[in-house]
Amino acid sequence: MHTQFLVPRFSVSVTMMMMYGYVPATYNDPVVQAADEALRLGSPLVEHSGTLINIIPFLRHIPSWVPGATGKKTAEKVRWLSEIWQRIPMEHVKTALVSIVFNRDIIFF
């Protein structure tokens, strides 16, 4: 595997472990994949010339089903992916608090 694919996934994995105690099980973990995909798709949306919505603001009111509204469709997909990578670690935290199981990898004495 190439390092260009491993470094972003490693940074997402470390963040998830430090914030939520969620340790991704495999390289293809759904949380890491969702976060990586959301960052990859969402980055061009926030650039000034990333979409026509950034240049012509009234286009944000056009529904996503209109042909050519690719920026709006991409934003909806990014929103869905970000809900996934926020929901799964939070569920992990809730179950860990209920069962009182903590990840000792990040606790330092």
N, CA and C atoms as a LAMMPS dump frame, in Angstrom:
ITEM: TIMESTEP
0
ITEM: NUMBER OF ATOMS
327
ITEM: BOX BOUNDS ff ff ff
-5.0000000000000000e+02 5.0000000000000000e+02
-5.0000000000000000e+02 5.0000000000000000e+02
-5.0000000000000000e+02 5.0000000000000000e+02
ITEM: ATOMS id mol type element x y z
1 1 1 N 0.837 -1.189 0
2 1 2 C 0 0 0
3 1 3 C 0.877 1.245 0
4 2 1 N 0.362 2.265 -0.596
5 2 2 C 1.112 3.504 -0.716
6 2 3 C 0.88 4.388 0.506
7 3 1 N 1.889 5.16 0.854
8 3 2 C 1.781 6.036 2.022
9 3 3 C 0.763 7.146 1.815
10 4 1 N 0.476 7.519 0.577
11 4 2 C -0.515 8.572 0.337
12 4 3 C -1.906 8.136 0.788
13 5 1 N -2.151 6.828 0.874
14 5 2 C -3.419 6.324 1.355
15 5 3 C -3.384 6.052 2.853
16 6 1 N -2.217 5.716 3.377
17 6 2 C -2.12 5.347 4.786
18 6 3 C -2.07 6.542 5.727
19 7 1 N -1.419 7.623 5.342
20 7 2 C -1.258 8.774 6.233
21 7 3 C -2.595 9.412 6.601
22 8 1 N -3.498 9.7 5.643
23 8 2 C -4.789 10.265 6.048
24 8 3 C -5.592 9.309 6.935
25 9 1 N -5.552 8.034 6.635
26 9 2 C -6.289 7.069 7.458
27 9 3 C -5.669 6.967 8.848
28 10 1 N -4.361 7.069 8.923
29 10 2 C -3.712 7.03 10.231
30 10 3 C -4.121 8.237 11.072
31 11 1 N -4.174 9.408 10.456
32 11 2 C -4.554 10.602 11.218
33 11 3 C -5.993 10.518 11.69
34 12 1 N -6.885 9.98 10.87
35 12 2 C -8.278 9.796 11.295
36 12 3 C -8.346 8.762 12.411
37 13 1 N -7.576 7.686 12.302
38 13 2 C -7.584 6.638 13.324
39 13 3 C -7.082 7.154 14.668
40 14 1 N -6.013 7.928 14.654
41 14 2 C -5.475 8.481 15.902
42 14 3 C -6.48 9.44 16.544
43 15 1 N -7.119 10.259 15.717
44 15 2 C -8.12 11.189 16.238
45 15 3 C -9.283 10.443 16.864
46 16 1 N -9.767 9.401 16.204
47 16 2 C -10.88 8.619 16.749
48 16 3 C -10.485 7.928 18.055
49 17 1 N -9.256 7.448 18.131
50 17 2 C -8.812 6.781 19.347
51 17 3 C -8.692 7.77 20.504
52 18 1 N -8.143 8.956 20.236
53 18 2 C -7.954 9.929 21.298
54 18 3 C -9.267 10.558 21.763
55 19 1 N -10.185 10.806 20.838
56 19 2 C -11.429 11.487 21.202
57 19 3 C -12.479 10.533 21.759
58 20 1 N -12.596 9.361 21.149
59 20 2 C -13.695 8.467 21.495
60 20 3 C -13.254 7.138 22.082
61 21 1 N -11.969 6.832 22.05
62 21 2 C -11.511 5.527 22.49
63 21 3 C -11.853 4.449 21.476
64 22 1 N -12.188 4.852 20.272
65 22 2 C -12.58 3.937 19.203
66 22 3 C -11.34 3.555 18.416
67 23 1 N -10.981 2.28 18.459
68 23 2 C -9.809 1.806 17.731
69 23 3 C -10.302 1.08 16.483
70 24 1 N -10.003 1.583 15.299
71 24 2 C -10.439 0.912 14.076
72 24 3 C -9.872 -0.501 14.002
73 25 1 N -10.741 -1.445 13.689
74 25 2 C -10.341 -2.847 13.69
75 25 3 C -9.481 -3.216 12.485
76 26 1 N -9.827 -2.687 11.331
77 26 2 C -9.11 -3.045 10.114
78 26 3 C -8.804 -1.787 9.306
79 27 1 N -8.089 -1.991 8.231
80 27 2 C -7.792 -0.892 7.319
81 27 3 C -9.07 -0.359 6.686
82 28 1 N -10.016 -1.245 6.441
83 28 2 C -11.275 -0.867 5.803
84 28 3 C -12.38 -0.614 6.822
85 29 1 N -12.064 -0.076 7.959
86 29 2 C -13.058 0.218 8.984
87 29 3 C -14.067 1.233 8.437
88 30 1 N -15.373 1.025 8.688
89 30 2 C -16.377 1.925 8.106
90 30 3 C -16.261 3.374 8.579
91 31 1 N -15.834 3.587 9.81
92 31 2 C -15.695 4.956 10.306
93 31 3 C -14.552 5.67 9.595
94 32 1 N -13.436 4.997 9.463
95 32 2 C -12.278 5.589 8.8
96 32 3 C -12.581 5.82 7.322
97 33 1 N -13.263 4.874 6.685
98 33 2 C -13.625 5.051 5.282
99 33 3 C -14.577 6.229 5.103
100 34 1 N -15.581 6.344 5.986
101 34 2 C -16.548 7.444 5.875
102 34 3 C -15.864 8.787 6.091
103 35 1 N -14.989 8.876 7.078
104 35 2 C -14.281 10.132 7.333
105 35 3 C -13.36 10.491 6.182
106 36 1 N -12.653 9.512 5.662
107 36 2 C -11.738 9.756 4.546
108 36 3 C -12.508 10.206 3.304
109 37 1 N -13.621 9.543 3.016
110 37 2 C -14.433 9.901 1.852
111 37 3 C -15.06 11.284 2.02
112 38 1 N -15.546 11.592 3.231
113 38 2 C -16.149 12.907 3.479
114 38 3 C -15.119 14.021 3.323
115 39 1 N -13.914 13.805 3.793
116 39 2 C -12.863 14.812 3.635
117 39 3 C -12.452 14.966 2.175
118 40 1 N -12.385 13.849 1.471
119 40 2 C -11.992 13.893 0.062
120 40 3 C -13.052 14.608 -0.784
121 41 1 N -14.33 14.324 -0.52
122 41 2 C -15.396 14.96 -1.298
123 41 3 C -15.677 16.387 -0.846
124 42 1 N -15.533 16.659 0.452
125 42 2 C -15.902 17.957 0.99
126 42 3 C -14.861 19.042 0.808
127 43 1 N -13.621 18.672 0.651
128 43 2 C -12.569 19.685 0.505
129 43 3 C -12.779 20.601 -0.694
130 44 1 N -13.1 20.078 -1.879
131 44 2 C -13.326 21.001 -3.01
132 44 3 C -14.562 21.885 -2.82
133 45 1 N -15.511 21.455 -2.007
134 45 2 C -16.725 22.249 -1.827
135 45 3 C -16.466 23.556 -1.092
136 46 1 N -15.448 23.604 -0.255
137 46 2 C -15.185 24.818 0.511
138 46 3 C -14.176 25.744 -0.16
139 47 1 N -13.569 25.294 -1.243
140 47 2 C -12.674 26.162 -1.999
141 47 3 C -13.49 27.224 -2.725
142 48 1 N -12.883 28.349 -2.988
143 48 2 C -13.603 29.458 -3.628
144 48 3 C -14.168 29.065 -4.989
145 49 1 N -13.383 28.39 -5.777
146 49 2 C -13.859 28.008 -7.108
147 49 3 C -14.187 26.525 -7.185
148 50 1 N -14.479 25.908 -6.048
149 50 2 C -14.762 24.477 -6.019
150 50 3 C -16.049 24.104 -6.713
151 51 1 N -17.096 24.893 -6.55
152 51 2 C -18.376 24.645 -7.214
153 51 3 C -18.953 25.975 -7.682
154 52 1 N -19.948 25.897 -8.519
155 52 2 C -20.617 27.118 -8.974
156 52 3 C -21.417 27.763 -7.85
157 53 1 N -21.79 26.991 -6.845
158 53 2 C -22.535 27.543 -5.704
159 53 3 C -21.691 28.602 -4.987
160 54 1 N -20.375 28.397 -4.942
161 54 2 C -19.497 29.373 -4.297
162 54 3 C -19.366 30.656 -5.115
163 55 1 N -19.529 30.549 -6.424
164 55 2 C -19.383 31.71 -7.299
165 55 3 C -20.718 32.441 -7.477
166 56 1 N -21.789 31.668 -7.664
167 56 2 C -23.132 32.233 -7.869
168 56 3 C -24.015 31.755 -6.711
169 57 1 N -24.111 32.516 -5.64
170 57 2 C -24.766 32.046 -4.408
171 57 3 C -26.235 31.637 -4.535
172 58 1 N -26.997 32.217 -5.463
173 58 2 C -28.414 31.854 -5.532
174 58 3 C -28.623 30.415 -6.004
175 59 1 N -27.575 29.761 -6.533
176 59 2 C -27.692 28.366 -6.969
177 59 3 C -27.905 27.407 -5.805
178 60 1 N -27.624 27.832 -4.582
179 60 2 C -27.823 26.944 -3.435
180 60 3 C -29.295 26.661 -3.175
181 61 1 N -30.185 27.454 -3.772
182 61 2 C -31.622 27.256 -3.597
183 61 3 C -32.214 26.3 -4.629
184 62 1 N -31.424 25.875 -5.584
185 62 2 C -31.885 24.927 -6.6
186 62 3 C -31.864 23.525 -5.992
187 63 1 N -32.933 22.74 -6.151
188 63 2 C -32.973 21.384 -5.581
189 63 3 C -31.9 20.477 -6.171
190 64 1 N -31.539 19.457 -5.425
191 64 2 C -30.467 18.563 -5.863
192 64 3 C -30.886 17.663 -7.019
193 65 1 N -32.17 17.504 -7.274
194 65 2 C -32.61 16.64 -8.363
195 65 3 C -32.499 17.311 -9.733
196 66 1 N -32.22 18.605 -9.756
197 66 2 C -32.06 19.314 -11.024
198 66 3 C -30.753 18.853 -11.679
199 67 1 N -30.812 18.516 -12.983
200 67 2 C -29.578 18.111 -13.657
201 67 3 C -28.51 19.208 -13.578
202 68 1 N -27.302 18.797 -13.25
203 68 2 C -26.204 19.739 -13.138
204 68 3 C -25.952 20.244 -11.732
205 69 1 N -26.8 19.861 -10.784
206 69 2 C -26.622 20.303 -9.396
207 69 3 C -25.691 19.343 -8.668
208 70 1 N -24.507 19.146 -9.219
209 70 2 C -23.582 18.173 -8.642
210 70 3 C -23.024 18.627 -7.301
211 71 1 N -22.826 19.925 -7.127
212 71 2 C -22.311 20.429 -5.849
213 71 3 C -23.267 20.148 -4.709
214 72 1 N -24.547 20.304 -4.961
215 72 2 C -25.551 20.054 -3.928
216 72 3 C -25.631 18.562 -3.609
217 73 1 N -25.547 17.718 -4.641
218 73 2 C -25.559 16.268 -4.424
219 73 3 C -24.335 15.833 -3.63
220 74 1 N -23.193 16.409 -3.954
221 74 2 C -21.962 16.082 -3.231
222 74 3 C -22.064 16.535 -1.78
223 75 1 N -22.626 17.709 -1.543
224 75 2 C -22.786 18.206 -0.174
225 75 3 C -23.716 17.307 0.63
226 76 1 N -24.772 16.793 0.009
227 76 2 C -25.675 15.876 0.712
228 76 3 C -24.968 14.569 1.057
229 77 1 N -24.126 14.081 0.142
230 77 2 C -23.374 12.86 0.425
231 77 3 C -22.371 13.091 1.55
232 78 1 N -21.706 14.241 1.55
233 78 2 C -20.759 14.571 2.621
234 78 3 C -21.487 14.664 3.962
235 79 1 N -22.67 15.259 3.976
236 79 2 C -23.466 15.346 5.199
237 79 3 C -23.814 13.951 5.719
238 80 1 N -24.217 13.053 4.804
239 80 2 C -24.555 11.685 5.193
240 80 3 C -23.331 10.944 5.739
241 81 1 N -22.182 11.095 5.078
242 81 2 C -20.955 10.444 5.537
243 81 3 C -20.504 10.994 6.891
244 82 1 N -20.647 12.299 7.092
245 82 2 C -20.223 12.872 8.368
246 82 3 C -21.135 12.424 9.504
247 83 1 N -22.402 12.178 9.212
248 83 2 C -23.289 11.632 10.242
249 83 3 C -22.863 10.224 10.63
250 84 1 N -22.397 9.441 9.649
251 84 2 C -21.917 8.085 9.945
252 84 3 C -20.693 8.14 10.84
253 85 1 N -19.684 8.944 10.468
254 85 2 C -18.449 8.916 11.249
255 85 3 C -18.562 9.673 12.554
256 86 1 N -19.679 10.301 12.818
257 86 2 C -19.927 10.859 14.143
258 86 3 C -20.788 9.917 14.979
259 87 1 N -21.732 9.211 14.335
260 87 2 C -22.663 8.354 15.061
261 87 3 C -21.989 7.098 15.616
262 88 1 N -21.197 6.412 14.815
263 88 2 C -20.605 5.145 15.24
264 88 3 C -19.67 5.317 16.447
265 89 1 N -18.74 6.276 16.451
266 89 2 C -17.903 6.444 17.652
267 89 3 C -18.702 6.865 18.89
268 90 1 N -19.74 7.68 18.704
269 90 2 C -20.557 8.077 19.856
270 90 3 C -21.302 6.883 20.435
271 91 1 N -21.783 5.981 19.583
272 91 2 C -22.41 4.759 20.074
273 91 3 C -21.396 3.906 20.822
274 92 1 N -20.158 3.9 20.346
275 92 2 C -19.09 3.167 21.031
276 92 3 C -18.853 3.749 22.43
277 93 1 N -18.844 5.066 22.533
278 93 2 C -18.66 5.714 23.835
279 93 3 C -19.817 5.381 24.767
280 94 1 N -21.033 5.427 24.259
281 94 2 C -22.199 5.125 25.093
282 94 3 C -22.175 3.695 25.609
283 95 1 N -21.836 2.742 24.751
284 95 2 C -21.776 1.353 25.212
285 95 3 C -20.617 1.14 26.175
286 96 1 N -19.505 1.839 25.954
287 96 2 C -18.366 1.713 26.871
288 96 3 C -18.716 2.291 28.245
289 97 1 N -19.472 3.386 28.283
290 97 2 C -19.858 3.964 29.569
291 97 3 C -20.863 3.09 30.304
292 98 1 N -21.74 2.444 29.558
293 98 2 C -22.716 1.564 30.186
294 98 3 C -22.029 0.328 30.743
295 99 1 N -21.122 -0.237 29.979
296 99 2 C -20.451 -1.457 30.425
297 99 3 C -19.191 -1.171 31.226
298 100 1 N -18.843 0.074 31.398
299 100 2 C -17.659 0.523 32.135
300 100 3 C -16.403 -0.199 31.655
301 101 1 N -16.206 -0.175 30.352
302 101 2 C -15.005 -0.723 29.733
303 101 3 C -14.265 0.445 29.1
304 102 1 N -13.035 0.642 29.515
305 102 2 C -12.248 1.748 28.98
306 102 3 C -11.04 1.203 28.269
307 103 1 N -10.605 1.901 27.263
308 103 2 C -9.427 1.528 26.518
309 103 3 C -8.199 2.009 27.295
310 104 1 N -7.403 1.092 27.776
311 104 2 C -6.236 1.457 28.601
312 104 3 C -5.046 1.914 27.758
313 105 1 N -5.173 1.857 26.441
314 105 2 C -4.08 2.301 25.574
315 105 3 C -3.83 3.798 25.688
316 106 1 N -4.855 4.571 26
317 106 2 C -4.692 6.021 26.011
318 106 3 C -4.666 6.593 27.418
319 107 1 N -4.69 5.748 28.435
320 107 2 C -4.616 6.228 29.811
321 107 3 C -3.17 6.129 30.287
322 108 1 N -2.628 7.247 30.716
323 108 2 C -1.25 7.282 31.169
324 108 3 C -1.215 7.591 32.65
325 109 1 N -0.449 6.843 33.392
326 109 2 C -0.3 7.091 34.844
327 109 3 C 1.073 7.612 35.152
